[in-house]
């Protein structure tokens, strides 16, 4: 038993050590993981992060504000972001860019481009003939596209998040307006790619707000559907959303809460910015009237004055939301003339009367798209800064017919908090409570193609077909497969938007092109020639509408099928073992579903084409497609390339699109029979010839983008490199400014210290004059030549000054530390002496410390006392201007050595076991004679009354024996000092040394 314990104990220790190392690695890895979200509004943005130990926190910017203006100032040699850029808008309005998101994904003929020019005439917009888009022409050398400007801002938001999280961040979830189309969403993704961000998802801001509302009210969600309307009026647009909350049964997590977007209505130009522009125009008119007789220029022609008026209009709108009137005043508006005028809330409401009439519009659109009535809406919740205008609330309350409007959500930060919750759910570093999100498609997408049709008279004509790919208000993300059955040669089809009748004429013009992509297929005819004996199952196009709402064509395949005879060979043992291992490690057919986040919809084949009722042949083909999967229902399809699960029983062959025959498994009926009882040989022979073989041939695809061409890869790389160079330049500038500030601060602080008594006490007059002279020379150099000095020169100058003053600072610091360090050393010495005296008073029978250990402690105490007295005496003889011999680090080293020896003895006393004593005939313990050795006492056993000495004593419990066996391993008697003492006494007998070990045990 003893040997077994000794063998297992090192193994257990090794296992615990390995687990500790692994746990430390995991903790170190978790400290480097963090995700962020960016709520990108028109006027301001909010950044939130999640990192280990910090759940869902809004990031503070450099001004310690929770929201940052979406403003960028671009000059020849520097850039400004956020509040710094907003303050530069008045000094340099042409170089300060705001509301540039309104230009994302829009061509030059878009009405919003003209509207932007009218609102901000100070900006010069250039034309890109390649993409038919616009860019900002700040100077002949500086020009940036809206995607590049957005990329700069995203990079700045990441820097804020990294400073707040104190670790690098790459993963992000970015909010976009729900009405963004495919071109606008792709533009945001390209901007994030330029910034080096990995976008986990582009989430609609209304969905993020609904998720934040549901996460913090999880307990209130049950199986009964609750319909909540969110009315979000921000600075640039207004979105109304109807959301249904209820618990649903999920495959992996059981009953979990779910939000489903039921209806969405929006107005692209209704927001706080338009109200501020109306106020700015009103204030400009008042200022011109005040200077009418002075032959002054129109204030509208002065960009700086208009920037001041816009800032004052923003403040005035906020104040009038809580007051009936307010005085607008600007010092030196133009030509050093001050402006002051009183504006009432009634005047403001009259200026924006037509805007307030548009407030109920998004509500009606949302109800129509959701096919619901106002009676079904339980609550209307306000979101967005512009909803704080009293007239907006008044009109909205009348439109929805409710008693009151809900204000129980943070109107500014709800979207950022919901987005960062989604980021944590999508990240592999965090585990959050599941919350199912089912977003809705705003703009339907369909596939159009043309095919020759033979009429009854024998005349062939072209027929235009349409198939709805993703219907309006349908859920996403999801995958769809469209099968083309009547083609045996190369052909083209088109991906376009569906019916957009719910948009008005002006919205359709702003929307842009309704044609998305033309798909040209190459290799269809060759695939038919390659498999002439196979039956064609059609050309299958796999579409994916991902979590960001971006449509992509994953692949196009030509599928063939034939009947083959079953081979008699069975699967080898290695093949069966490989299949088993693959199924254990996720190789099965069950798709991986995320525990939280958006609901993944499997691929589905779209229904019959529009107008197919007039063509019986088309109906027969569709029916044949629907019946095809019935043959494969028994066998789950293997994983497709790119991770897509194939519908309709399709099976992928090789990942690279190769041709590899794949045998079909037995039917469902055959498998059911094999599970119950082994089938008869006759039945096996009947089933084997029915096995099918499927071949999949990859078809070449050429995409022609029709709405807005993406940036080419070379141009995208150049833009990313240009932004990296600007970022590097900013970092170098910040480093140089930091070095200059450090040098200047050191000079001023040191000059001030030279006149303080504590520094004068440890320095001579000559030393102070020498230091002061060099500091003055460095200050003069910094003023005269510092502007042209490099970062290395500034750092070198600072290092020289610090080296010059090192001795002075060292002497002052040591004198500050002496009282505290010496007092702590005295206390430790006193307590150690008292502990040693108490240890020597312990009777020899109960003594747990050896003589060597107590002698060692006494020696260390005496040596420390002697060192302290000698060093203090030597220091007292030295002048204060010389280098001290009493150093704080030496005091700390002496304290550490003494404390280590005392702690060793205290730990030994803490875990020492009391020594058992023999009992006499009366049942009391007998005192051991003074001359008895420890080995005699441990081996002598006195039998109890009524028992002879020959009788064997009762054995101790097994657990005690085991513990003694485990504890009988060699143990150290003391610390390093004790070991050295034992080596100094070799004349000590071996038996006595062994007795000391037994005494200790």
N, C-alpha and C positions, 0 to 999 in steps of 0.2 A: 504493500500500500504506500509505503514511504517512497519507494523508487518510482511508483506511478505518479505520485504527486510531483516529484521533482522533475519528471520528464514533461508533464503537461503544463507546468507553470511557465516555462519559457515560451511555449507555443502560444499560450493565451496572451502573454505580454507582447509577442510579435504580432499577433492578430490585432490587438488593441492599438499598437503603434501604427500598423498599416491603415487601420480605419481612421486614426487621427490625421495621418498625412493626407488621405483622400478627402476627408472633411475639410481640412485646411485649404486644399486645392479648390474645392467647390466654393468655399467662402471667398477665396481670392478671386475666382471667376465671377461670382455674383456681384462683387464690388465694382466690376467694370461694365456692368450691364445696366442700361437705362434707355428709356424710350421717351419720345416727346410728341406733343401735338401742337399744331399751329392753326389757330382760328383766324383765318385770313379775311378780315373785313375790308370794306371799302375805305374807311377812314382810319381805323386802328386795328391792331392785331393783339391777340392774347396767346401766350405760350405756356404750356403746362408740361410737367414731367412726371414720370414714375420711375423710381429707382429703389433698390433694396433699403427699406427703412423709411422711405418717403412716399407714402401713397397719395397720388393725385394732388399735386401742389402747383399753384400758379407761380410762374417765374417772375421775379422782380427784375426790372431793367436797371441800368446804371443810375437812373434817377430815383430808384426804389419805388417805381410805379408799377401797377399791375397790368396796365395796357400801354402799348407803344404805338405812336402814330406810324401809319404806313406811308412814310415819306423818305425819299432818298435825294441827297444833294450830291451832284457829280461835278467836280471841278478838275482842272488840269492835273493837279498833283495831290488831291486828297478827296475823300468821300466822307459824308456824314449820314447817319441813320437816326430814325426815331425823333426824339425831342430835339436833338441837336440840329437835325435837318429841318424840322418844323420852324425853329428859330431863324434858320437861314433863308426861309421862304420870302421874308420881307427884304433882306439884303440882296439876295440873288434869286429872284423868282424864276428866271429862265432855266437855271440849272437845278431847280428843286422840282422833283417829279412827284405828283400825287394822283391818286385815282387812276393809275395806269392799268389796273386790272380790267377796266372797261374796254381796253383795246386788245385783250388777249383773244386769239383765235378769230380775229375779224380782219377782213380785207379792206382795201382802201376805199371801196365804194359803199361800205356799210354806213347806215345812218348814224350809228354811235360814234364813228370816227369824226363825222362832221359835227356832231353834238359836242364832242370833246374839244374840237378846235374852237367852237363858239364859247364854251365855258372857260377855257384856258388859252386865250390867244397868245400868251407870251411864249408858249412852246412851239418850236419849229419841228414839224413832222415831215420826215423824208419818205420816199416811196421805194419799196423793194420790188423790182420788176419780176424777180424769180418767183416769189411767193405771193405777190400782189398784196403785201401787207405794208404797214408803216413802221417807222422807227424814229427815235428821238435824236434830232440833230442839235447837240448842245454847242458844238464848235466844229470847225472844219476837221479837227483831229478826233473829236469825241462823238461817237454815235452808238446808240444802244437800242436794241429791240426791246419790246415789252417783256419778252421772256427773259432776257438778260437782266433787266432791272428787277424783275421778280426773283430771279436767282440770287442776286445780291442780297435782297431782303431776307430770303430764306436762309442764306448763309449767316446773316447777322442774327436771326432768331436762333439758329443753332448755337452760335457763340454765346448768346445769353443763357441758353439752357445748359451748356457745358460749364459755364462759370458758376451757375447756380448748383448744378449737380456735382461739380468738381470731378468730372470724368468725361471722356469722349462719348458722343452720341451720334449715331448714324441712322437709326430707324425712326420714322416719323409717320404720323397720320395727319393729313392736311384737309381742312374743310374747304368746300367749294359751294357756291350757290346751287340749289336744286335745279335751276333752269339752265345750267351749263350744258351745252350740247357736246358732241364728240370732239369737235375741233378745239373747243375751249378747254376740255379736260385733258386732251393730249398736250396742249400748250403748257398747262400747269405741270404735268409730268416731265416735260422736257426741261422746264426751269428747275425742277427739283434735281433732275439728272445733272444739269450743269453745276449745281451746288454740291454735288456729291452725296445727296441724301438718298437713302433707300426708303421709298414710299411704301409703307405697308398697305395703305388704302387712301383713296380720295373719298372722304365721307361727306355726304350732303350736310350742310349746316343745320337744316331742319331735323334731319335724322339724328345728328349728334345732340341737339337740344332735347329731342324726345328720349334719347337714351339716358342722358343725364337725369331727366325728370323721373324716369322709371327706375334707375339704379338706386336713387335715394328714397324711393317709395315702393321698394320691392314687397314689403309686407302687405301693402294695400291692394296688390294685384292678385286676383283669384280667377277661377274658371269663368266668371261672368265678364263679358266683354265691356270695357269702358272706353268710350269715344271721347277723346280730348282734342280740342282745336288749339294750335299754337299760331299766334299771329305775330310775325317777326317783321318789324319795320326798322331797318337799319339806316345807314347813311346813304347808300346808293340804290337800294331796291327793297321790295316788300314781298314776303312769301307767307302764304297761309297754308297750314298743313293739318290734316285730320289723321290722328293716330289712334289705333285700337290696341289696348293693353288687355292681355289675359294670359293665363297659364296654359301651356300646352305640354303634351307628353313627348319628350325627346327620346331618341334611340339609346343614348348613353347615360344621360343624367336624370332620367325620369321627368317629373313635372317641373317645368321651369317657366319663368315669365317670358313673354314675347311681346314685342311691339311690331305692328304692321302699319306701314304707310298706306292709308286708304284713299286719300285725295290730296291734291296739291294745286294751289292757285298762286299766281305771282304777277307782279308788275315790275318790270326791269328798271324803271326810272323814278318810281315813287319812293322818296326817302328824305332823310334830313338834309342831304346836300342840296336838293332842289329848293327846299325852304330857305336855306342859308343864301343861295344865289338870289332868290327873290328879295331877301332882306338886303343883300349887298347892293343890288340894283336900286332899291329904295333909298338907301343911305347915300349912294353916289348921286342920285337926283337931288337929295336935300343939300348936299355939299355944293353942287353946281348952282343951285338957286341962291345959296348964301353968297356966292362970288359972281353973280350974274353981271353986275355993273363994273367989275374990275377987269374985264377983257381977259379973263384967265382961260387956260386950256381946259378941255374936258378931262375930268379925273379918270374917266374910263380909258384914256389913252396912256395912262401911267401905270405900268405893271406893279411897281412897288406900292403905290397907293391902293390899287385894287386888292393886293394881297393883304394890306392892313385892314381894308374894309371887310374882306372875307373872314378874317380872324375875329373882328369885332362882331360880325353878324353871327358867327358861331356862339360867341359868348352871350349875345343878346337873345338868341333863341333859347338858350338854357335858362337865362334869368326870367324871361317872360313866361316860362312854363310854371313858375311859382309866384310871379308878381303880375299885377295888372298893367304896370307901365315901368319903363326904365329909361335912363338917359345914356345914349351911346356917345362916347367921347374918345377922340384919338388925338394925341399930341403930334403936331408936325405932320399932318396927313400928306400935304403936298405944298412945296414952296414955303416950308416953315409956317404954314397956316394950320392952326388947330381946328378941330371939328367937334361940334357938340350939338346933339339933337335928341329930343324926347320921342320915344316910340311906345305906343300902347299895344296891349295884346289884341285889341279890336282891329287896329291897323294891320298887325301881323296876320290875323285870321282872314282879313279881307284880301291881303296880298296872295295868300295861299288857298283861296276859296275853291278854285278848280282842283287843287291837289286833294283837299279834304273830300271832294265829291268822288274821288277815285278810291277812297279807303275801302268801301264795301266790295269792290270788284274782285279782289283775290278770294274773298270769302265765298262768293257765288261760284267762282271757278272751282274751288276745292270741293264744294258740295256737289257740283255737277259731276266732277271726275270720280267722286266717291259714291255717287248715286245714293246720297243720303239727304235727310232733311234736318233743319235746325233743331227739331225736337229730339233728335237722337244724340245731339252733342251735349255731354254732361257739363263741360266747363270750357271756357275760353281763356287761355293764358297768354299774357303779353310778354313778348321777347323783343330785344333790340332797343337802342337808345332813343329812336324817334318816337316810340310809343309813349314817352313821357310827356309829349305835347298834349295839353288838356283837350284840345279840339279833336285830336285823333281818337282819344278814348271816348269822347262824347259821341262821335259819329259811329264808331265801331260798336259801342254798347247799344245804340239804337238799331244797328243793322243786324246784330245777332239776337236781339230780344231777350237778353239775360238780365238778371237783377244786378249783377256786378261782374267785373272782369277779374280774372285771377292774376295776382301779382306775387305768387308764392314761389318764384324762381328767380335766380340771379340773371337779370336780363343781359348782362354783359359777358358773364363767364360760363354760362350753361353749355354753350357749344364747345368751348375748349375743354371743359371737364368731361363731357360725353366722348369727345374725340380721344382724349388720353386714356379713358377707360377702354375704349376699343383698341387703342394701341397696346395696352397691357394684355388684352385678351389675344391679340394676334401675335404678340411676341412669345417666344419660347422660354423666356427667362422668368415669366410670372404666371401665376395661376389665380384666376379670378372666378367669382361666382358666375355661372353661365347666365347669359341673357340673350335670347334669340332675337335677331334683328332681321326683319324682312322689308327691305327697301323696295321702291316701286319705280318702274320705267316711266319717265315723263313723256318721251317722244317715241312712238312706235317705230319699229324697223322691219322692213320687208325685203324679200328677194324677188327680183323681176328677171324674166328670161323669155326669149322668143324661140318658137319651135315651128317647123313646117307641119301642116296638118292636111291630110288628103280628104277632100269632101266627097260627097256621094257621086257627083258628076265626073270624078276623076281629076278634078282641078286641084292643085296643091296651093295652099295659101299659108301665110305666116300668122301665127296666133301668139298674142302677148299674154303671158301668165304672171300672176303675182301670188306669192305665198307670204303670209304674216310670219315673221321670224320671232320677234318679241313684241307682244301686244302692249298697248297703253295701260299703265297701272299694273302691269304684270310684275311678279317678284324677280329680283336678281340678287346675287349672281346665279346664273344658270347657263347650261350648255344646250345647244340644239344641233340637230343633224337634219339636213335637207338632202333628199335622195332624188337624183335625176335618172329616170328609167329609159327615156327614149333617145338617148344620145350614144352613138358609137364612134364619134369623131370629136376633135377639139371644138370647143364652143366657149362662149362668154356668157356671164350673167352679171347682174347689177345688184348692189346693196344700196338701198335708198331709205329715206324716212317714209313712214306711212302717212296716214291721214292726219294732217295738222290743222284741221278745221277749227279746233278750239282756240287757235291763235288768231288775233286780229290782223288786219292788213299791215299795220305798222310793225307789229311783233314779227310777222313773217319776213319783212324786209331786214329787220335786225337779226333774225335767225340765220340768214345766209343761205348757202346752197343746201337744197334738200336731197342732193345726190351725194352719197358717201364714197362708194368705191365701185370700180369696174374690175371684175375678176376674169382673167384670161387663163384658161386651162390648156396645158400642153402635155401631150402624151396619152390622151384618151384612146386614139386610134391604135397606137402602138401596143397598148395594154390588151386590146381586143385581139390583135394579131398574135400576141404572145400566148394567149390561152384560147385557141379556137374551139377546143372541145369542151370548154367550161361554160356553164350557164351564168350569164351576167346578172348580178343582183343590184346593178345601178352604180352611179357615181355619187359618192357620199361626201358632202361638205360639212365639216365640223366647225361650228361657231361657238364662241365663248364670250359672254358678257360678264366681265369679272367684277370683283368687289368695288372697284373704282368706277363702274359704269362705263368702261371703255370696251368697245366691240373689237374682236379680233377673229381672224380665220385661222384656226389651228392647223388644219391640213385638209387635203382633198384626196380621197382614195377611190380606186376602182375595185369593186369586190366581185369575185367570181366563186362559183360553187359547183361541185360535181360529186357523184356517188362513186366510192371506191370500195374494193373488197378489203375486208379486215385481214391484217397479217396475223399469222398464228403465233408470232413471237410475243411473249409477255414482257412487261417492263422489267428491267433489271433491278436488282436490289439497290444499287446506288441511285438509280433514277427515283425509285420510290422514297428512299431516304432523303434525297434532295427535295422532292416535292413536300415531304412532311416538314422538313426544316423551314422551307419557304413559307408554308402556311402558318407555322408557329411564329415566324418573325414578320408577319404582316404581308405575306404574299398571297393572301386570300382575295376573294372578290369583293369583300365588303369595303367600300370606300371609306377613307379616313374622314371623319366628320369632326369639325372643330367644336370643342366643348362650349365655347362662347363665341359670339360674333354673328356674322351673317349666315343665313341658312343656305347650305349648298344644295342646289337643285341638279339632279342628274340630267344627262342628255336626253332629249326627247325628239322624236321625229315630227316635223310639222305636218299639219293636216293637209287635205286636198287643196289644190290651187283654186283661186277664184275663177268661177265660170266653168268648173269641171263638170257640172251637172249636164252640160250640153255635149259632153264627150264621153261616151261609155267606155272607150278604151282606156282613158285616164283613170277612171274609177276602178277598172279591173287591175291596173298596175298598182294603185294605192292599196287595194285589198291584198294583193300578193305581197306587198311590202309588210303589211301588218301581220300577215300570217307567217312570215318567215321566222320570226323569233320563237314561235311556238315549238319549233324543233330543237331549240337550244335551251329551253327553260331549265332543263335539269342540270346543266353544267354552267357554273359561273364563269364569265369571261375573264381571261387573264388581264393584267394591267396593260392599258394602252401606252404607247409612247407619249411623252409629255404629261403623263399622269391622268389622262382623261379616261373615264369609264365608258366604253362603247355601248350604245344602245342597239336594239334590234338584233341582238345576238352576234354583232360583229366582233371579230377577234383580230387583234393586231398581230402582225408577223414579226419581222425584224424591226428594231428601233430605227435603223437607217433607211427604212422603206424597201428592204430586200424582199425576195420572194421565198418564203419558207412554208411548205404545206403544213397545215395544222389539222389534225384529225378531230372530228366531232366526238363527243362522249355519248354514251347511251342515252336513250330518252328517259323522261321522268318515270315512266311506267317501269322500264327496265331497272332503274336504280331502286325503286321501291321494292321490287321483287328481290333484288340482291340483298337488301337489308334484312328481309324476313327470313327467307330460306334460300339456299343456293339453287339457281335455276337449272333446269334440265339441259343436257347437252343439245337436244333438239331445239330448245328455245334460243340457246346461244347461237346456233347456226343460223336461225332465222333473223336474229338481231344484227349479226355482224355485217351482212351486205347492206344494211340501211344506214351505215355510218357515212357521214358527209365530210368532204374535204373543202376547206375554204382558202382561197388565195386573195391576198390584198396587195394591190400595186399602187405605190405612191404616184400621184399626179403632180406635174409641175404647175406652179401657180405664179402668175404675174399680177401684181396689184397696181391699179392706177387710182390714186387718191384724187377725189373730185372736189371735196369741200374745202380743205386747206392743206396744202402739202406740208409734211413735216420737214424740219430742218435736216438737210443731208448730214451724214455721219461726219464728213470732214469739216463742215461748217459748225456742227455741234461740238466737235473736238476743239476747234479754234476758239469758239465762244467760251468753253470751259477753261481753256488755257489762259485766255484773256482775263477771265474773272479770277483765276488763281494768281496771276501776276499782280492784279490790283489788290488782292487780299494780302499777298506777300509784301507789297509796297506799304500797305497800311500797317502791317505788323512791324516792319522795319522802322517806320516812322514813330510808332508807339514806343518801340524799344529805345530809339534815340531820345525821344522826349522824356522817357522815364530816366535814362542815364543823366540827361542834363538837369532834370529836377532833383535827382539824388545828389549830384555834385553841388548844386546851388544850396540845397538844404543842409548838406554837411558843412559847407563853408560858414553859413550863418549860425548854425547851432554851435559849432566849435568856437567861433569868435565870441559868442555869448558865454560859453562855459569858461573861457579863460579868466573871466572876471568873477567867477563864483568862488566862495571861500574854500570849498572842499578841493577844488583844482589848484588854487593858489597854494594850499598847504603842502601839496606833494610835488611842486615844481618850483624852480628858481626863476628869477626875473629874466635871466638870459634865455632860458628854455622857452618861456612864454613869448618873449619878443621874437625869437626865431620862428616859432609856430605862427604867430600873428602875421609876420612879414610874408611868409609863404602863402598863407591863406589870402592875404590881400592881393598878392600877385596872381593867384589862381582866379580870384573874382574878377580882376581886370581882364585877364585873358578870356574868361567866359563872356564878358560883355563885348569885347572887341572882336574876338575870333571864334567865339562859341557857335555862332550861327552857321558857320561853314565847317565846323568840326564834325568828324564822323563819330559813330557810336563807340568805336574802339578807342579813339582819342579821349573821349569823355570818360570812359571807364578806366583808362590808364591814368588819367589825371586824378581821379577819385582814389585809385589804389595807392598812388604816391602819398596823398595827404593822409590816408588812413594809416599807412606805415609810419609816417612821421609822428602821428599822435598816438600810436599804439601804446607806447610806454606810459604816457600820461594817463590814458584811460584805464590801463591795467592796474596801476597803483590805486586809483580811485575806487575801482570795482572791488579790489581785494580788501581795502579798508572798510567798505560797506558790508562785506560778508563776514568779517572776523567775529563780531559780537555774537551773531546767531550761531555760527559754526562752533565756536569755543564753548558756548553755553550748552549746545547739544552734546559735545564731547564730554564735558564735565558730568552731565546727567547720566550718560551711558556708563562712564567709569564708576560713578557712585552706585548705580543699580547693579552693575556687574560685580562689584566688591561685596555688596549685600547678598547677592545670589550665591557667591562662592562661600561666604561665611555660613549661610544656611545649609549648603550642601555638605560642608564638613561636620555639621552638628547631627547629621542623620546617623542613627545607630548602625553598627557594622552589620547586624542581622538584616536590616532593611535598606542597606546602602545599594543604590542603583548606579552610581558613578564610580569609575575606577580611579585609583590614585594618579594614574598617568593623565587622565582627563582633567582632574582638578588641578594638578600641577601645571599642566599646559595653560589652562585658563588664567591661573595666578601669574604665570610668566608673561602672558600677553598684557594683562592689566598693568603689571609693573613697568614693562617696556613702554606702554603707551603713556603712562604718567611721566616717565622720565623724558620721553621725546617731547611731550607737550611743555614741560617746564623749561627744558633746555632751549627749545625753539623760540618760545615766548621771550625768554631772557635775551637771546641773540637779536631778536627783532627790536627789542626795546633799545639796544645799543646803536642800531642803525639810524641814520637820518631819514626823514620821511621822503626825501627826494631820490633815494636810492631804491634799487629793485628789492622788494621784500623777500625774506627767507621763509616767512610763515605764509604758506600758500593754502588757499581753501581746498584745492584738490588733494593736498597731502592730508589735511584734516579729514576729509571725506574718506580717503583710503584707509586711514587708521580706524575710523569708526566702522567701516565695512568689515575689516578683519576681526575686530572685537565682537561685533554683532553676529558675525557668522558662527563664531565659536560658542557664544551664548545660546544662539538659536538651536545649534546642534544638541546641546545638553537639554534644553527645554523640550525639544521633540522626543529625545530619548526618554525623559521622565514622563511625557504624555502617553507614550505607548508601552511603557514598562509594565510587566505583569507582577502582581504580588507573589512573594515566595511562599509556597505551602509549608506549614509547620506540622510536626508530628503530634499526635494526641497521646496523653497518658491514660492510665486505667480509669480515672474519674471522668474522662471525656474532654478534659481541657488540654490545650496545646502546651507541650513542654518546651521550656526555653532551652535553646541549644547551648551547650557549654562553650565558653569563650575559646578554648583551644581546639574545638572541633573544626575540621575543614569543611569546605562547602560540598565536596564530593561525598564525605561521610554522611552529611546531613541529608543529601538528596537520595542516598542509597539505603540508609537505615529506616526500616519501617516497623513500627510498634503495632502488634496485633491488638485488636479490640478485646474487651473482656469476654471470657468464655471461649476463646480461640487460641490454639497453641501457636507457637512460632513456626511449626512446620507447615501450618495451613497456608495456602497461597492467598495473598491479598486479593480483594475484589478489584478487577481491572477497571480503569477509568472509562468513561463513555468514549465511543469510537471517534466522535467529532473532536474531542480534546486530543486524543492520540494523533489524529490526522493533523490537527493544527500544530502540535508539537513537532510532528515529523516534518511538516512544511517549514516550521520555524527553525529546525535544526540545521539549516544551511548556514555556511559561514557568514557572519555579519561583521561589519567594521565596528571597532570599538569607539572610535572618535573621528574627528575631522583630520585634516592634513597635519595639523600640529601634533595631535595625539599619535599618529603613525610615526612621526619623526622621533617622538619620545621613546616609543617602544624599540626603535632601532638603536637608540643610544644606550640601552641596557641589555646587552646580549647575555649578561651573566644571569639573568632571571631564569629559573628552571622552567622547563617545558610544562611540567605538571601544574605549576602555579599559573602559567599563562592560560592553560585550558580551564583552570578553575575560574578565572575571570570571565571566560566566555560563558560558563554555566551560570555564574552569578548574574550575568546580564540577562540570560534567558529566563 
